[in-house]
């Protein structure tokens, strides 16, 4: 959502739809790859193992983003 808002505010309208479409394509491609990986783990190991790996990955990603946001001091105030 934040990236879409940034793109809407900073990209000229003649190129915006194409770039947002490409971004959504790669977002969906990443989700597809994640689903393939999870289904592979379900087949090879178990559902419990797969969900545990997913939960740990999400938690580690959250920690990385949290530490990064503290280091960079992100500013989410709207421009008027």
C-alpha positions as CSV (number, residue, x, y, z in Angstrom):
1,X,0.0,0.0,0.0
2,X,2.8,2.4,0.9
3,X,4.7,1.7,-2.3
4,X,1.5,2.1,-4.4
5,X,0.8,5.5,-2.8
6,X,4.4,6.6,-3.4
7,X,4.2,5.5,-7.0
8,X,0.9,7.3,-7.5
9,X,2.4,10.5,-6.2
10,X,5.8,10.4,-8.0
11,X,5.2,8.8,-11.4
12,X,3.7,10.6,-14.3
13,X,0.3,9.3,-15.3
14,X,1.3,8.1,-18.7
15,X,3.6,5.5,-17.1
16,X,1.9,4.8,-13.9
17,X,-0.5,2.1,-15.0
18,X,2.2,0.1,-16.6
19,X,4.5,0.3,-13.6
20,X,1.8,-0.6,-11.1
21,X,0.8,-3.5,-13.3
22,X,4.4,-4.8,-13.4
23,X,4.8,-4.4,-9.6
24,X,1.6,-6.4,-9.1
25,X,2.8,-9.0,-11.5
26,X,6.0,-9.5,-9.5
27,X,4.1,-9.4,-6.2
28,X,1.9,-12.2,-7.5
29,X,4.8,-14.1,-8.8
30,X,6.4,-14.0,-5.4
31,X,3.3,-15.3,-3.7
32,X,3.1,-18.1,-6.3
33,X,6.7,-19.1,-5.5
34,X,5.9,-19.1,-1.8
35,X,2.9,-21.3,-2.3
36,X,5.0,-23.7,-4.4
37,X,7.6,-23.8,-1.6
38,X,5.0,-24.4,1.1
39,X,3.3,-27.2,-0.9
40,X,6.7,-28.8,-1.5
41,X,7.4,-28.8,2.3
42,X,3.9,-30.2,3.0
43,X,4.6,-33.1,0.5
44,X,8.1,-33.8,1.8
45,X,7.7,-33.2,5.5
46,X,4.3,-32.3,7.0
47,X,1.7,-29.5,7.3
48,X,2.9,-28.7,10.8
49,X,6.5,-28.3,9.7
50,X,5.5,-26.2,6.7
51,X,3.4,-23.8,8.8
52,X,6.2,-23.6,11.4
53,X,8.7,-22.6,8.8
54,X,6.2,-20.0,7.4
55,X,5.6,-18.6,10.9
56,X,9.3,-18.3,11.7
57,X,10.0,-16.7,8.3
58,X,7.3,-14.1,8.8
59,X,8.6,-13.4,12.3
60,X,12.2,-13.0,11.1
61,X,11.0,-10.7,8.2
62,X,9.0,-8.6,10.8
63,X,12.1,-8.3,13.0
64,X,14.3,-7.2,10.0
65,X,11.7,-4.6,9.0
66,X,11.3,-3.4,12.5
67,X,15.1,-2.9,13.0
68,X,15.4,-1.3,9.6
69,X,12.6,1.2,10.4
70,X,14.3,2.1,13.7
71,X,17.6,2.7,11.9
72,X,16.2,4.7,9.0
73,X,13.5,6.6,11.0
74,X,10.8,6.3,8.4
75,X,8.5,9.3,7.9
76,X,5.0,8.4,6.9
77,X,3.4,11.9,7.2
78,X,1.3,12.9,4.2
79,X,2.5,15.8,2.1
80,X,-0.1,18.6,1.8
